[in-house]
Amino acid sequence: MKLKDLGFDNWFADQIEKHHIADVSPARVAAVDKNSYMVRGDRGEAQAELSGKMIFDTQSTLDYPAVGDWVAVQYYNDDTFAIVHDVLKRKTLLSRKTSGKQISHQLIAANIDVALIMQSVDANFNLRRLERYLVMAQEGGITPVITLSKTDLISESELSDKIEQIRRFNEKYRVLAFSSLIENGVENVKEMIEPGKTYCLLGSSGVGKTTLLNSLLGREAFQVQDVRAGDGKGRHTTTRRQLTMLDQGGIFIDTPGMRELGVFGIEGGLSDTFEDILSLAEGCKYSDCTHTKENGCAVISALESGELDEKRYENYMKMKKESAYYEMSYLEKRRRDKSFGKMVKEVKKIKGMK
């Protein structure tokens, strides 16, 4: 397989050429299983592990390889095993807050060109969740495309209404509607795929991500499970992120359904997703307006007049506060970790002198 078919270009080639370790080759991370990796390159596929130096130097979860990353490796055992020495600088990165109370970044995938954000048109359709996915994608520098699945479940007028609800807050997004069951609209998804470009599928469990991927592959390569009849929620079909090559040349990363979409450090994603609110804010009387209770707030005025949707406003404010809180907590945690690390080094130094 040629490297360019995996998405390798001059951006990454320049980094490899300047690498300080001899005999390194570029490879792309195709799958991650705890502390081991599967990488693909022009020598085929190989199991891989991180070098001891890389493990020692790693200070954050963001420093570890994610699916889609390009890494500098040295091959061994007739190219069946590789040691990862470095993660090449990323073009884009998709991440979220780790689930639960832990405050850290969870890597989802890297170097994605287009994120297909999928919602099914049944009970899963949720504009507020869609906004969160849009923030995640755009914060990472990824172009979002909104895809609506299972369109065979509703009428054409109902589908038009849902598309209108999406376009009401921003017309810049491309919206594709399809049904994998009756293969209606899937061709529109196929036509947008370009060779050498990397795409990811984002959405809740049960929206049809794996079914769509099977349709694009033209075979039942991945197992599909039905949604629960009681509540329409999906079971986790995809259990890990992995890189898949399509015959027409596109590269896809399927992701497990995410029930929690915690976010932090998302100012850019918020600005891109809520352009209408940011545009209104330019008319506020005070430059530091919080858009909560100030006199002369253009956002509140638009809210009161009905120009701005109340639920959209509430979701924007909720994500903004959530992000600020998690960001502050994360930075505090990093400061504590650095202080502890410094103390350990000092203790080792003192013991070494004795």
C-alpha positions as CSV (number, residue, x, y, z in Angstrom):
1,M,0.0,0.0,0.0
2,K,1.3,3.5,-0.9
3,L,1.6,6.0,1.9
4,K,-0.4,8.6,0.0
5,D,-3.4,6.2,-0.1
6,L,-3.2,6.3,3.7
7,G,-3.3,10.2,3.7
8,F,0.4,10.8,3.8
9,D,1.5,14.2,2.3
10,N,4.2,16.8,2.4
11,W,3.0,18.0,5.8
12,F,4.1,14.7,7.4
13,A,7.0,14.0,5.0
14,D,8.8,17.2,6.1
15,Q,8.6,16.1,9.7
16,I,10.0,12.7,9.0
17,E,12.9,14.1,7.0
18,K,13.8,16.4,10.0
19,H,13.6,13.6,12.5
20,H,16.7,13.1,14.7
21,I,16.4,9.3,14.9
22,A,18.0,7.3,12.1
23,D,16.2,4.6,10.1
24,V,12.7,5.8,11.0
25,S,9.8,5.3,8.7
26,P,6.3,6.9,8.7
27,A,3.3,4.7,9.6
28,R,-0.3,5.5,10.5
29,V,-2.0,4.2,13.6
30,A,-4.8,1.9,12.5
31,A,-6.0,0.7,15.9
32,V,-5.3,1.2,19.6
33,D,-5.6,-1.6,22.3
34,K,-4.6,-0.2,25.7
35,N,-0.7,-0.2,25.5
36,S,-0.3,-1.8,22.0
37,Y,-1.0,-0.4,18.6
38,M,-1.5,-1.6,15.0
39,V,0.2,0.6,12.4
40,R,0.1,0.6,8.6
41,G,2.7,1.9,6.2
42,D,4.3,1.0,2.9
43,R,5.6,-2.2,4.5
44,G,2.2,-3.4,5.4
45,E,0.6,-3.8,8.8
46,A,2.5,-4.4,12.0
47,Q,2.0,-4.6,15.8
48,A,3.7,-1.7,17.6
49,E,4.7,-0.5,21.0
50,L,5.9,2.8,22.4
51,S,9.7,3.3,23.0
52,G,10.8,3.5,26.6
53,K,12.0,7.1,26.1
54,M,8.6,8.1,24.6
55,I,6.7,6.6,27.6
56,F,9.1,8.4,30.0
57,D,8.7,11.8,28.3
58,T,5.0,11.6,28.0
59,Q,3.3,14.2,30.2
60,S,-0.3,14.2,29.0
61,T,-2.8,11.9,27.4
62,L,-2.6,14.1,24.4
63,D,1.0,13.0,23.9
64,Y,0.0,9.4,23.2
65,P,-0.8,8.1,19.7
66,A,-4.5,8.0,18.6
67,V,-6.1,6.2,15.7
68,G,-5.3,8.3,12.6
69,D,-2.0,9.6,13.9
70,W,1.1,9.5,11.8
71,V,4.1,8.1,13.8
72,A,7.8,7.7,13.4
73,V,8.7,4.0,13.8
74,Q,11.5,1.6,13.5
75,Y,10.6,-1.9,12.1
76,Y,11.9,-5.2,13.4
77,N,11.2,-9.0,12.9
78,D,10.8,-8.7,9.1
79,D,8.6,-5.7,9.4
80,T,6.0,-7.5,11.6
81,F,6.8,-5.4,14.7
82,A,7.5,-1.7,15.2
83,I,8.7,0.6,17.9
84,V,7.0,4.1,18.0
85,H,9.4,6.9,18.7
86,D,7.3,9.9,18.1
87,V,3.9,11.2,17.1
88,L,4.1,13.6,14.2
89,K,2.4,17.0,14.5
90,R,-1.3,16.6,13.9
91,K,-3.4,18.5,11.4
92,T,-6.6,18.0,13.3
93,L,-7.6,16.2,16.6
94,L,-10.9,15.0,17.8
95,S,-11.1,14.7,21.6
96,R,-13.6,15.1,24.5
97,K,-13.5,15.1,28.3
98,T,-13.0,11.7,29.8
99,S,-16.3,10.2,31.1
100,G,-17.1,10.4,34.8
101,K,-15.5,12.7,37.3
102,Q,-12.0,12.4,36.0
103,I,-11.0,15.7,34.2
104,S,-8.7,15.0,31.3
105,H,-8.7,14.7,27.5
106,Q,-9.8,11.5,25.9
107,L,-8.3,11.1,22.4
108,I,-10.8,9.9,19.8
109,A,-9.0,10.2,16.5
110,A,-6.5,12.4,14.7
111,N,-5.8,13.8,11.3
112,I,-9.5,13.7,10.2
113,D,-10.6,15.8,7.3
114,V,-14.3,15.4,7.5
115,A,-16.6,14.3,10.4
116,L,-19.9,12.7,9.4
117,I,-22.1,13.6,12.4
118,M,-24.9,11.1,12.3
119,Q,-28.3,11.3,13.9
120,S,-31.2,9.0,13.0
121,V,-34.6,10.7,12.4
122,D,-36.4,8.7,15.0
123,A,-36.2,9.4,18.8
124,N,-32.4,10.0,18.5
125,F,-32.9,13.3,16.6
126,N,-31.7,16.0,19.0
127,L,-30.5,19.4,18.0
128,R,-28.7,20.0,21.3
129,R,-26.6,16.9,21.0
130,L,-25.9,17.8,17.4
131,E,-24.6,21.2,18.5
132,R,-22.2,19.4,20.9
133,Y,-20.8,17.2,18.2
134,L,-20.4,20.3,15.9
135,V,-18.5,22.0,18.7
136,M,-16.2,19.0,19.1
137,A,-15.5,18.6,15.4
138,Q,-14.9,22.3,14.7
139,E,-12.7,22.8,17.8
140,G,-10.5,20.1,16.4
141,G,-10.3,21.8,13.0
142,I,-12.4,19.2,11.3
143,T,-15.1,19.9,8.6
144,P,-18.5,18.6,9.8
145,V,-21.1,17.1,7.5
146,I,-24.5,16.4,9.1
147,T,-26.0,13.0,8.1
148,L,-29.5,11.9,8.9
149,S,-30.1,8.2,8.8
150,K,-33.1,5.8,8.8
151,T,-35.2,8.2,6.6
152,D,-37.4,5.3,5.7
153,L,-39.0,5.7,9.1
154,I,-40.6,9.1,8.3
155,S,-42.4,10.9,5.5
156,E,-40.7,13.3,3.1
157,S,-42.4,16.3,4.8
158,E,-41.2,15.2,8.2
159,L,-37.7,14.9,6.9
160,S,-37.9,18.3,5.3
161,D,-39.0,19.7,8.7
162,K,-36.0,18.2,10.5
163,I,-33.6,19.5,7.8
164,E,-35.2,23.0,8.2
165,Q,-34.7,22.8,12.0
166,I,-31.0,22.3,11.4
167,R,-30.6,25.0,8.7
168,R,-32.6,27.5,10.8
169,F,-29.5,28.1,13.0
170,N,-26.9,27.8,10.3
171,E,-27.0,27.2,6.6
172,K,-23.3,26.6,6.1
173,Y,-23.4,22.9,7.0
174,R,-23.9,20.2,4.4
175,V,-26.8,17.9,5.3
176,L,-27.1,14.4,3.8
177,A,-30.2,12.2,4.4
178,F,-30.2,8.5,3.6
179,S,-31.6,5.1,4.5
180,S,-29.2,2.2,4.5
181,L,-32.1,-0.2,4.7
182,I,-33.6,0.8,1.4
183,E,-30.3,2.2,0.0
184,N,-31.8,5.6,-0.6
185,G,-29.4,8.5,-0.4
186,V,-26.3,6.3,0.3
187,E,-24.9,7.2,-3.1
188,N,-24.8,10.9,-2.1
189,V,-22.5,9.9,0.8
190,K,-20.3,7.8,-1.5
191,E,-20.0,10.7,-4.0
192,M,-18.5,13.0,-1.4
193,I,-15.7,10.6,-0.5
194,E,-12.3,11.5,-1.9
195,P,-9.2,9.3,-2.2
196,G,-6.6,10.0,0.4
197,K,-9.0,11.9,2.6
198,T,-9.9,10.7,6.1
199,Y,-13.5,10.6,7.4
200,C,-14.9,9.7,10.8
201,L,-18.4,8.6,11.9
202,L,-19.7,10.3,15.0
203,G,-23.0,9.7,16.7
204,S,-24.9,7.8,19.4
205,S,-25.2,4.0,19.5
206,G,-27.9,2.7,17.2
207,V,-28.0,5.6,14.7
208,G,-26.5,3.3,11.9
209,K,-22.8,4.2,11.7
210,T,-21.7,0.6,11.3
211,T,-24.5,-0.1,8.8
212,L,-23.5,2.9,6.7
213,L,-19.8,1.8,6.8
214,N,-20.8,-1.7,5.6
215,S,-22.8,-0.1,2.8
216,L,-19.8,2.0,1.7
217,L,-17.6,-1.1,1.8
218,G,-20.1,-3.1,-0.2
219,R,-20.0,-6.0,2.2
220,E,-21.0,-7.0,5.8
221,A,-17.5,-6.4,7.2
222,F,-18.7,-5.3,10.6
223,Q,-21.3,-6.7,12.9
224,V,-24.6,-4.8,13.3
225,Q,-27.0,-5.0,16.2
226,D,-30.6,-3.9,16.4
227,V,-31.7,-1.1,18.7
228,R,-33.6,-1.9,21.8
229,A,-37.3,-2.1,21.1
230,G,-38.2,-0.6,24.5
231,D,-36.5,2.8,24.2
232,G,-35.0,2.9,20.7
233,K,-31.5,3.2,22.1
234,G,-28.6,1.3,20.4
235,R,-26.2,-1.3,21.7
236,H,-22.5,-0.6,21.3
237,T,-21.7,-2.3,18.0
238,T,-18.3,-0.7,17.5
239,T,-16.2,-1.4,20.5
240,R,-13.0,0.3,19.4
241,R,-11.8,3.0,17.0
242,Q,-10.1,1.6,13.9
243,L,-9.0,2.8,10.5
244,T,-10.7,1.2,7.5
245,M,-9.8,1.6,3.8
246,L,-12.6,1.9,1.2
247,D,-12.2,0.5,-2.3
248,Q,-12.8,4.0,-3.8
249,G,-9.8,5.3,-1.8
250,G,-11.4,7.0,1.2
251,I,-10.2,6.3,4.7
252,F,-12.8,5.8,7.5
253,I,-12.6,5.8,11.2
254,D,-15.7,4.4,12.9
255,T,-16.1,5.3,16.6
256,P,-18.1,3.8,19.4
257,G,-21.3,5.6,20.4
258,M,-20.7,8.2,23.0
259,R,-23.2,8.7,25.8
260,E,-21.2,11.5,27.5
261,L,-20.0,14.5,25.5
262,G,-18.2,16.5,28.1
263,V,-16.2,19.3,26.6
264,F,-13.5,21.9,27.6
265,G,-11.1,24.2,26.0
266,I,-13.6,24.8,23.1
267,E,-13.7,28.5,22.5
268,G,-13.0,28.1,18.8
269,G,-15.6,25.3,18.4
270,L,-18.2,27.4,20.2
271,S,-17.5,30.4,18.0
272,D,-17.8,28.3,14.8
273,T,-21.0,26.5,15.9
274,F,-22.8,29.5,17.5
275,E,-22.0,32.1,14.9
276,D,-25.5,33.6,15.2
277,I,-25.1,34.2,18.9
278,L,-21.6,35.7,18.4
279,S,-22.9,37.9,15.7
280,L,-25.7,39.2,18.0
281,A,-23.1,39.7,20.8
282,E,-21.4,42.3,18.6
283,G,-24.4,44.6,19.3
284,C,-24.1,44.4,23.1
285,K,-23.6,47.6,25.0
286,Y,-20.6,46.2,27.0
287,S,-17.7,44.4,25.5
288,D,-17.5,42.0,28.4
289,C,-21.2,41.2,28.4
290,T,-22.0,37.8,30.0
291,H,-25.4,37.7,28.1
292,T,-27.2,36.9,31.3
293,K,-28.7,40.0,32.9
294,E,-27.0,43.1,31.6
295,N,-29.0,46.1,30.3
296,G,-28.2,46.6,26.6
297,C,-27.4,43.0,25.9
298,A,-28.3,42.3,22.3
299,V,-28.4,38.5,22.9
300,I,-31.0,38.8,25.7
301,S,-33.0,41.2,23.5
302,A,-33.0,38.6,20.6
303,L,-34.0,36.0,23.1
304,E,-37.0,38.0,24.4
305,S,-38.1,38.9,20.9
306,G,-38.0,35.3,19.7
307,E,-35.3,35.9,17.2
308,L,-33.0,33.6,19.1
309,D,-34.2,30.1,20.1
310,E,-34.3,29.7,23.9
311,K,-33.0,26.1,23.9
312,R,-30.2,27.0,21.6
313,Y,-29.2,29.9,23.9
314,E,-29.3,27.7,27.0
315,N,-27.2,25.0,25.3
316,Y,-24.6,27.6,24.3
317,M,-24.4,29.1,27.9
318,K,-24.3,25.6,29.4
319,M,-21.4,24.5,27.2
320,K,-19.5,27.8,27.8
321,K,-19.8,27.4,31.6
322,E,-19.0,23.7,31.5
323,S,-15.9,24.3,29.4
324,A,-14.6,27.1,31.7
325,Y,-15.1,24.9,34.8
326,Y,-13.4,21.9,33.4
327,E,-10.6,24.0,31.9
328,M,-9.9,25.6,35.2
329,S,-9.9,22.2,37.0
330,Y,-7.7,20.6,34.3
331,L,-5.1,23.3,34.6
332,E,-5.1,23.1,38.4
333,K,-4.6,19.3,38.1
334,R,-1.7,19.8,35.6
335,R,0.0,22.3,38.1
336,R,-0.3,19.8,40.9
337,D,1.1,17.0,38.7
338,K,4.1,19.1,37.7
339,S,4.7,20.1,41.3
340,F,4.6,16.4,42.4
341,G,6.9,15.4,39.5
342,K,9.4,18.2,40.5
343,M,9.4,17.0,44.1
344,V,10.1,13.4,43.0
345,K,13.1,14.5,40.9
346,E,14.4,16.5,43.8
347,V,14.2,13.6,46.2
348,K,15.9,11.3,43.7
349,K,18.7,13.9,43.2
350,I,19.2,14.2,47.0
351,K,19.3,10.4,47.4
352,G,21.8,10.2,44.5
353,M,24.1,12.6,46.3
354,K,24.3,10.5,49.4
